[in-house]
Amino acid sequence: MPVLKVIEIMASSPKSWEDATSSAVKTAGETVKGIRSVYIHHMSALVKNNKISEFRVNAKITFEVLN
């Protein structure tokens, strides 16, 4: 039976929430192996001059610790 762990990562992107999510997974993947899923806990954005300047996500990333 696998043992899973969940970590929370905050990431941002000037392009989209999807890009911010990809950035979170990529960043986690640099130090964590066996990523199984990502759950977006919260989404927000910064606004400058009436336009979205930065998309932000709080991502919960699940990975396998033991198998």
C-alpha positions as CSV (number, residue, x, y, z in Angstrom):
1,M,0.0,0.0,0.0
2,P,1.5,3.3,-1.0
3,V,2.1,6.2,1.5
4,L,1.3,9.6,0.1
5,K,2.2,13.0,1.3
6,V,0.7,16.4,0.4
7,I,2.6,19.7,0.2
8,E,1.3,23.1,-0.6
9,I,3.1,25.4,-3.0
10,M,2.2,28.9,-4.1
11,A,3.1,29.8,-7.7
12,S,2.4,32.6,-10.2
13,S,2.5,33.4,-13.9
14,P,1.9,36.4,-16.0
15,K,0.1,34.2,-18.6
16,S,-2.6,32.1,-16.9
17,W,-3.7,30.0,-13.9
18,E,-2.9,26.9,-15.9
19,D,0.7,28.2,-16.5
20,A,1.0,29.0,-12.7
21,T,-0.2,25.4,-12.0
22,S,2.4,24.0,-14.4
23,S,5.1,26.1,-12.7
24,A,4.1,24.8,-9.3
25,V,4.4,21.1,-10.5
26,K,7.7,21.8,-12.3
27,T,9.1,23.5,-9.2
28,A,8.0,20.7,-6.9
29,G,9.4,18.1,-9.3
30,E,12.9,19.5,-8.9
31,T,13.0,18.1,-5.4
32,V,10.1,15.7,-5.1
33,K,9.7,12.4,-7.0
34,G,6.6,10.4,-7.7
35,I,4.1,13.3,-8.0
36,R,0.6,11.8,-8.5
37,S,-1.7,14.8,-8.5
38,V,-2.2,18.5,-8.1
39,Y,-5.2,20.1,-6.5
40,I,-5.7,23.9,-6.8
41,H,-6.8,25.1,-3.4
42,H,-7.1,28.8,-4.2
43,M,-6.8,31.1,-7.3
44,S,-6.2,34.8,-7.2
45,A,-4.8,37.5,-9.5
46,L,-3.0,40.9,-9.2
47,V,-4.5,43.8,-11.2
48,K,-2.5,46.8,-12.5
49,N,-4.1,49.5,-14.7
50,N,-7.4,47.6,-14.8
51,K,-5.7,44.5,-16.3
52,I,-4.6,41.2,-14.7
53,S,-0.8,41.4,-14.3
54,E,-0.2,38.1,-12.5
55,F,-2.2,34.9,-12.0
56,R,-1.6,33.1,-8.6
57,V,-2.4,29.6,-7.4
58,N,-2.1,27.7,-4.1
59,A,-1.5,24.2,-5.3
60,K,-1.6,21.1,-3.1
61,I,0.7,18.5,-4.6
62,T,0.4,14.8,-3.7
63,F,3.4,12.5,-4.1
64,E,4.3,9.0,-3.1
65,V,6.7,8.5,-0.2
66,L,6.7,4.7,0.2
67,N,5.3,1.9,-1.9
